[in-house]
Amino acid sequence: MAATAAPPPVHDGLEFWQFMIAGSIAGSVEHMAMFPVDTLKTRMQAITSTAKASSLTLRHSLASILKLEGLAALYRGIAAMGLGAGPAHAVYFSVYESCKSLGTPNSPIAHAASGVCATVASDAVLTPMDVVKQRLQLKGSPYKGVCDCVKRVMVEEGFGAFYASYRTTVVMNAPFTAVHFATYEAAKRGLMAEGEDESLVVHAAAGGAAGALAAVVTTPLDVVKTQLQCQGVCGCDRLSSSSIMDVIGTIQRKDGYRGLMRGWIPRMLFHAPAAAICWSTYESVKSFFH
């Protein structure tokens, strides 16, 4: 008599908590390493009443920060990201891997759908700290640090201010993640020969390509998110509505359609290497657990 079939192994050979740890480490390393570029993006996207489009180039923003504020200004708010990135990415990758295991293997649609589910869950964790982070990154930020910012936002604007951009963030990150994960998995398969093992170089290259493409495609919604999170702070315009279309209209009237692409270069420069770092770190930690 044939032996009874063994139960199916845990997805990818790992358990849920191992995906959470791998994702947490990967997310923290990614955001900490690329934080100065994220600061430049935030500065370029935050609209003020006196901002001139000609003064919002990447080179001008970097030179201005280094000359007037010093190198430390590029890292202001990194503590907030440190507090949020680890837990958010733990949720992100564990949900992604769990959902992916339920779908068809090597299916771009399954990868994209899994990524969307992952981002909806992780954004609920990260958004409040992202609000704090962006407000601390602004030039002349009135907040002394993470605790002071949290306290003052709660008192002056209420708890809802921490989630004013959540809808926009999800609307942005859903297509971002769908493009990112589908591109990553497709690029990974394209870079490997038949039967070849996945290497860190493959993960880094596929991740970089996926991050760059997804970043450029979703820049307009990232600009909207920045407006919602920084409104009324350091001269940033106060918005009359949190509607995505209303904010897009406000940006378009002020700066034209190019205003919706503000910061696309630093956003791409952030996400390409960040994704490469994140995926290679994530896969390295998974390999360690194996």
C-alpha positions as CSV (number, residue, x, y, z in Angstrom):
1,M,0.0,0.0,0.0
2,A,1.3,3.4,-0.9
3,A,2.4,5.6,2.0
4,T,0.1,8.4,3.1
5,A,1.0,11.7,1.5
6,A,2.7,14.1,3.8
7,P,0.9,17.3,4.7
8,P,1.8,20.3,2.5
9,P,4.8,22.3,3.9
10,V,4.5,25.8,5.3
11,H,4.6,28.3,2.4
12,D,8.1,28.9,1.2
13,G,9.3,26.7,4.0
14,L,8.8,29.4,6.7
15,E,6.2,30.2,9.3
16,F,4.1,33.4,9.7
17,W,6.3,34.9,12.4
18,Q,9.5,34.4,10.3
19,F,8.0,36.4,7.5
20,M,7.1,39.2,10.0
21,I,10.7,39.3,11.3
22,A,12.2,39.2,7.8
23,G,9.9,42.0,6.6
24,S,10.5,44.1,9.7
25,I,14.2,44.0,9.2
26,A,14.0,44.6,5.5
27,G,11.7,47.6,5.9
28,S,13.8,49.2,8.6
29,V,17.0,48.9,6.6
30,E,15.4,50.2,3.5
31,H,13.9,53.3,5.0
32,M,16.9,54.2,7.2
33,A,19.4,53.8,4.3
34,M,17.4,56.1,1.9
35,F,16.0,58.6,4.4
36,P,17.9,61.7,3.1
37,V,16.4,61.2,-0.4
38,D,13.0,60.9,1.2
39,T,13.5,64.3,2.9
40,L,14.4,65.9,-0.4
41,K,11.2,64.5,-1.9
42,T,9.1,65.8,0.9
43,R,10.6,69.3,0.6
44,M,10.0,69.4,-3.1
45,Q,6.4,68.2,-2.9
46,A,5.2,70.4,0.0
47,I,3.4,73.4,-1.6
48,T,3.7,76.8,0.1
49,S,2.1,80.0,-0.9
50,T,5.4,81.5,-2.0
51,A,7.0,78.4,-3.6
52,K,8.4,78.8,-7.1
53,A,8.6,75.8,-9.3
54,S,12.1,76.9,-10.5
55,S,13.5,76.6,-7.0
56,L,12.2,73.1,-6.5
57,T,14.8,71.1,-8.4
58,L,16.7,68.3,-6.7
59,R,20.0,70.1,-6.8
60,H,18.6,73.3,-5.4
61,S,16.8,71.5,-2.6
62,L,19.9,69.6,-1.5
63,A,22.2,72.6,-1.8
64,S,19.8,74.8,0.2
65,I,19.4,72.2,3.0
66,L,23.2,71.6,3.3
67,K,24.0,75.4,3.3
68,L,21.3,76.7,5.6
69,E,20.5,73.8,7.9
70,G,23.4,71.3,7.7
71,L,23.6,67.6,7.1
72,A,21.5,66.7,10.2
73,A,18.4,68.3,8.6
74,L,18.3,65.5,6.0
75,Y,17.8,63.0,8.9
76,R,15.1,64.9,10.8
77,G,12.2,62.7,11.4
78,I,14.1,59.4,11.0
79,A,13.0,58.3,14.5
80,A,9.4,58.4,13.5
81,M,10.1,56.3,10.4
82,G,12.1,53.9,12.6
83,L,9.1,53.4,14.9
84,G,6.7,52.8,12.0
85,A,8.7,51.0,9.3
86,G,9.5,47.9,11.3
87,P,5.9,47.0,12.4
88,A,4.4,48.1,9.1
89,H,6.7,46.0,7.0
90,A,6.3,43.0,9.3
91,V,2.5,43.2,8.5
92,Y,3.3,44.0,4.8
93,F,5.4,40.9,4.0
94,S,3.6,38.5,6.2
95,V,0.2,39.4,4.6
96,Y,1.8,39.3,1.1
97,E,3.3,35.8,1.6
98,S,0.1,34.5,3.2
99,C,-2.1,35.8,0.4
100,K,0.4,34.7,-2.3
101,S,0.3,31.1,-1.0
102,L,-3.4,31.0,-1.6
103,G,-3.1,31.9,-5.3
104,T,-1.8,30.3,-8.4
105,P,2.0,29.9,-8.4
106,N,3.9,32.4,-10.6
107,S,0.7,34.3,-11.5
108,P,1.2,38.1,-11.9
109,I,-2.4,38.6,-11.0
110,A,-2.0,36.7,-7.7
111,H,1.2,38.6,-6.9
112,A,-0.5,41.9,-7.6
113,A,-3.6,41.1,-5.6
114,S,-1.5,39.9,-2.7
115,G,0.5,43.1,-2.8
116,V,-2.7,45.2,-2.7
117,C,-3.9,43.3,0.4
118,A,-0.5,43.7,2.0
119,T,-0.4,47.5,1.5
120,V,-3.9,48.1,2.8
121,A,-3.0,46.4,6.1
122,S,0.5,47.9,6.4
123,D,-0.6,51.5,5.6
124,A,-3.0,51.4,8.6
125,V,0.1,50.9,10.7
126,L,2.5,53.3,9.0
127,T,0.4,56.3,8.1
128,P,0.4,58.0,11.6
129,M,4.2,57.8,11.8
130,D,4.5,58.9,8.2
131,V,2.5,62.1,9.0
132,V,4.8,62.8,11.9
133,K,7.9,62.0,9.8
134,Q,6.9,64.4,7.0
135,R,6.0,67.2,9.3
136,L,9.4,66.9,11.0
137,Q,11.1,66.9,7.6
138,L,9.8,70.3,6.6
139,K,12.0,73.4,6.6
140,G,11.5,75.3,9.9
141,S,9.4,72.5,11.4
142,P,7.8,73.8,14.7
143,Y,8.0,70.4,16.4
144,K,10.8,69.4,18.7
145,G,10.6,65.7,18.0
146,V,8.4,62.7,17.5
147,C,6.6,63.0,21.0
148,D,6.1,66.7,20.7
149,C,4.6,66.3,17.2
150,V,2.3,63.6,18.2
151,K,1.1,65.5,21.3
152,R,0.5,68.8,19.4
153,V,-1.3,67.2,16.5
154,M,-3.6,65.4,18.9
155,V,-4.4,68.6,20.8
156,E,-4.6,71.0,17.9
157,E,-6.1,68.8,15.1
158,G,-7.4,65.7,16.7
159,F,-6.6,62.0,16.1
160,G,-8.2,62.1,12.7
161,A,-5.3,64.2,11.4
162,F,-3.0,61.2,11.6
163,Y,-5.3,59.4,9.1
164,A,-6.3,62.4,6.9
165,S,-4.1,60.9,4.1
166,Y,-4.9,57.2,4.6
167,R,-7.4,57.0,1.8
168,T,-5.0,58.7,-0.6
169,T,-2.2,56.5,0.7
170,V,-4.1,53.3,0.0
171,V,-5.3,54.6,-3.4
172,M,-1.6,55.4,-4.2
173,N,0.0,52.3,-2.8
174,A,-2.5,49.8,-4.2
175,P,-1.4,50.4,-7.8
176,F,2.2,51.0,-6.6
177,T,2.3,47.7,-4.9
178,A,0.5,45.9,-7.7
179,V,3.0,47.2,-10.3
180,H,5.9,46.7,-7.9
181,F,5.2,43.0,-7.0
182,A,4.1,42.0,-10.5
183,T,7.2,43.6,-12.0
184,Y,9.5,42.2,-9.3
185,E,8.3,38.6,-9.8
186,A,8.4,38.9,-13.6
187,A,11.8,40.5,-13.6
188,K,13.2,37.9,-11.2
189,R,12.0,35.1,-13.5
190,G,13.5,36.9,-16.5
191,L,16.9,37.4,-14.9
192,M,17.2,33.7,-13.9
193,A,18.2,30.9,-16.2
194,E,16.1,27.7,-16.2
195,G,16.6,25.9,-12.9
196,E,19.0,28.5,-11.5
197,D,18.8,29.4,-7.8
198,E,17.7,32.9,-6.9
199,S,20.7,35.1,-6.0
200,L,20.9,38.4,-4.1
201,V,22.0,40.1,-7.3
202,V,18.8,38.9,-9.0
203,H,16.6,40.1,-6.0
204,A,18.4,43.5,-6.0
205,A,18.1,44.0,-9.7
206,A,14.5,42.9,-9.9
207,G,13.6,45.0,-6.9
208,G,15.3,48.1,-8.2
209,A,13.5,47.8,-11.6
210,A,10.2,47.3,-9.8
211,G,10.7,50.1,-7.4
212,A,11.6,52.7,-10.1
213,L,8.7,51.9,-12.3
214,A,6.1,51.8,-9.5
215,A,7.5,55.1,-8.1
216,V,7.2,57.1,-11.3
217,V,3.7,55.8,-12.1
218,T,2.3,56.8,-8.7
219,T,4.1,60.1,-8.1
220,P,0.9,62.3,-8.6
221,L,-0.9,60.5,-5.7
222,D,2.3,60.8,-3.6
223,V,2.2,64.6,-4.1
224,V,-1.5,64.6,-3.0
225,K,-0.5,62.6,0.1
226,T,2.2,65.0,1.0
227,Q,-0.2,68.0,0.7
228,L,-2.7,66.3,3.0
229,Q,-0.1,65.4,5.7
230,C,1.7,68.7,5.7
231,Q,-1.1,71.2,5.2
232,G,-1.1,74.2,7.5
233,V,2.5,73.5,8.7
234,C,5.6,75.7,7.8
235,G,3.6,77.8,5.3
236,C,2.1,74.8,3.5
237,D,-1.3,75.6,2.0
238,R,-4.3,74.6,4.1
239,L,-6.6,72.5,2.0
240,S,-10.4,73.0,2.0
241,S,-11.1,69.4,1.2
242,S,-9.4,66.0,1.7
243,S,-10.9,64.7,-1.6
244,I,-8.2,63.4,-3.9
245,M,-9.7,65.0,-6.9
246,D,-10.0,68.4,-5.1
247,V,-6.4,68.3,-4.0
248,I,-5.3,67.4,-7.6
249,G,-7.3,70.3,-8.8
250,T,-5.7,72.7,-6.3
251,I,-2.2,71.5,-7.4
252,Q,-3.0,71.7,-11.1
253,R,-4.4,75.3,-10.7
254,K,-1.2,76.4,-8.8
255,D,1.5,74.7,-10.8
256,G,-0.1,73.0,-13.8
257,Y,0.2,69.4,-14.5
258,R,4.0,69.5,-13.8
259,G,3.1,70.2,-10.2
260,L,1.6,66.7,-10.0
261,M,5.0,65.3,-10.8
262,R,6.9,67.2,-8.2
263,G,9.6,65.1,-6.7
264,W,9.4,62.3,-9.2
265,I,13.2,62.2,-9.5
266,P,14.0,61.8,-5.8
267,R,11.0,59.5,-5.5
268,M,12.5,57.2,-8.2
269,L,16.0,57.6,-6.7
270,F,14.5,56.5,-3.4
271,H,12.4,53.6,-4.4
272,A,14.8,51.9,-6.9
273,P,17.7,51.4,-4.5
274,A,15.3,51.1,-1.5
275,A,13.5,48.2,-3.2
276,A,16.8,46.6,-4.1
277,I,17.9,46.9,-0.5
278,C,14.6,45.8,0.9
279,W,14.2,42.7,-1.3
280,S,17.8,41.5,-0.9
281,T,17.6,42.0,2.8
282,Y,14.2,40.2,3.0
283,E,15.4,37.3,1.0
284,S,18.7,37.1,3.0
285,V,16.8,36.9,6.3
286,K,14.5,34.2,4.8
287,S,17.6,32.3,3.8
288,F,19.0,32.6,7.3
289,F,15.8,31.1,8.7
290,H,16.0,28.3,6.2
